[in-house]
Amino acid sequence: MNESLKAFLALNQAVTLIHSNDDQSLELKQSATDLSQSIQLCTDEMRQSAVKLEQLLKNCYQDLDQAEEVWNSKAGILSIPKDEIWEQIAQISNADVRIRNLRKKCQIEVLRELKESWTNRVTELKKQWFTEKNTGKPKQEAGLSDKEGLIKGLEKELIDQNRQIILAIKHNIEFLDKELSNFNINLLESHISYYQIKDKNNLLYKISNFRYNRNFLFYVKGNVSKPLIDSVKASWDAFVRDSFLVIKREQFNVFSSIVLFFIESSLLSRLDECFDLAISTLMFHLTFYNDLLEKQNRYEQEIPQKWQAEKQFLDQLRSQIDKVQTEIDTILNSISTS
């Protein structure tokens, strides 16, 4: 390309000499003017091509920079003690077992306790409002005089049950958060720092995202959530609306069963999203350390001569790209000053 540029610059110089020579004929000067315009079109095209090529060459530099980062990261990755990596993997595996066991406990024991609590509340309400005071026998409806008291009592039990669910959720989330807090994030970030910039930024972004979601799900959402009250609102409104004169025992039983269903769904759905986040966080850590071990094992198999050959190859590529950049600079500078 530079040889073509030299030819065009020489032509342009010759044309300039013709214009400056008063002895030249008008016809020759007109031909020189036409030629000058054609030369200008050619040099404009060369300049545009050089500008476009310079932009494309930036991608070559970026790819080469990334390749050099990968090469430079090898020594750093190999410097991480293997015992340190295996210790992290062991901690992650143990925490994973504890968290999954805690999840099972919530799905079985905690849920059973909450259901039993609601069943006991319902039993007490039935004794108070669906039992004949004189005979102690069960009755099939709460009359007009008892309706308001039953509704208020039921509403109070719903509020208390909701509070119990929130406490159960909070208690188990605290255990879950404690498990995640045992991990040394600073150590993880230190290990990540040895990776190339692209991978490092991607990993650090994921860590930041986990932190945000953990704070939101574990604390922010928990502070504003009313799991049971929100879930049964439509059923509660329908129950109160249908209790115009009396509240039938069957109607009360149906609503109580609906509450039992929502106790399970409100507890499990709230905890499931927290457990899912915790487990996905652990899997992220585990995947990173497995990848780190794989890299270490692979790099350990590489002989020093291979590393040196790779470095020489990268240096040669940079030298060749720099040469192209120098030619582009020459074209742009020559055309702009011509």
C-alpha positions, 0 to 999 in steps of 0.5 A, a space after each residue: 500500500 505504501 508503494 502505491 502511496 509513493 506513486 500517487 504522491 510523485 504524480 501529485 508533485 509532477 502535476 503541481 510542477 506543471 501548474 507552476 510552470 508558465 511555459 506549459 500550454 493551457 491544454 496540458 495544464 487542463 489535463 494536469 487539473 483533471 489528473 489531479 482530481 483523479 489522483 485526489 479520488 485515489 488518495 481519498 480512497 486510500 485514506 478511507 481504507 486506512 482509517 477503516 483498517 486502523 479500526 479493524 486493527 484495534 480488534 487484532 490488538 485486543 485479541 492479542 492483549 487477551 492472549 498475552 493476559 492468558 499467558 501471563 496468568 499461568 504463573 499466577 495460577 500456578 502460585 496458588 497453593 493446592 492445599 488452599 484450593 482443596 480446603 476451599 473445595 472441602 468447605 464448599 462440599 460440607 456446607 452443601 451437605 448441611 444446607 441441603 439437610 437444613 432444607 429437608 428439615 424445613 420441608 418436613 419438621 418446620 412445616 409440620 410444626 407450623 401445620 400443627 400450630 394452625 390445627 391447634 388454633 383451629 381446634 381451640 376456635 371450634 371449642 369456643 364457637 362451635 360447641 354447645 355451652 350447655 351440653 358441650 356437644 359440637 354444633 354445625 354453625 355459629 349464630 349471629 351473636 357469635 359470628 363477630 367474635 369468631 371472625 375477630 378470633 380467626 383474624 387474630 389467629 391468622 395474624 399470630 400464625 403469620 408472625 410464627 411463619 415469619 419467625 420460622 423463615 427468619 430463623 432458618 434464613 439466619 442459619 443459611 446466611 451463617 453457612 454462606 458467611 463462613 466462606 472467605 470471599 476475600 480469598 476467593 477474590 484473591 484467587 480470581 485476581 490471577 485470571 485474565 481481565 475478561 474472565 476476572 471481570 465476569 467472575 467478579 460480576 457474578 459475585 457482586 450479583 450473588 451479594 445483591 440477591 442474597 441481601 435482597 432475598 435474606 433481609 429486604 424481602 423478609 422485612 416487607 413480606 406477609 406470606 400468609 396474610 397476603 396469600 389468603 386475602 382473597 379467600 378471607 374476603 370471600 369467607 367474611 362476605 359469605 358469612 352474612 348471618 351465620 358461619 357454618 362449621 363446614 364453611 369454617 373447615 374449608 377456610 381452615 384447609 385453605 389456610 393449611 395449604 397456604 401455610 405450606 406454599 408461603 413457607 416453602 416458596 419463601 425458603 426455596 428461593 433462599 435455598 436455591 440462591 445459596 446452593 447456586 452460590 456454592 456451585 459457583 464457588 465449586 465450579 471455579 475451584 474445579 476449573 482452577 485445579 484443572 488449569 493448574 494440572 494442565 499448566 504443570 504438564 507444560 514444559 518451560 520450553 513450551 512457555 518460551 515458544 508461546 511467548 516468542 510467538 506472541 511477541 512476533 505477532 505483536 511485531 507484525 501488527 505494529 508494522 501494519 499500524 506503522 504503515 497505516 500511520 504513514 499513509 494517514 500522515 502523508 495524505 493529510 500533509 500532501 
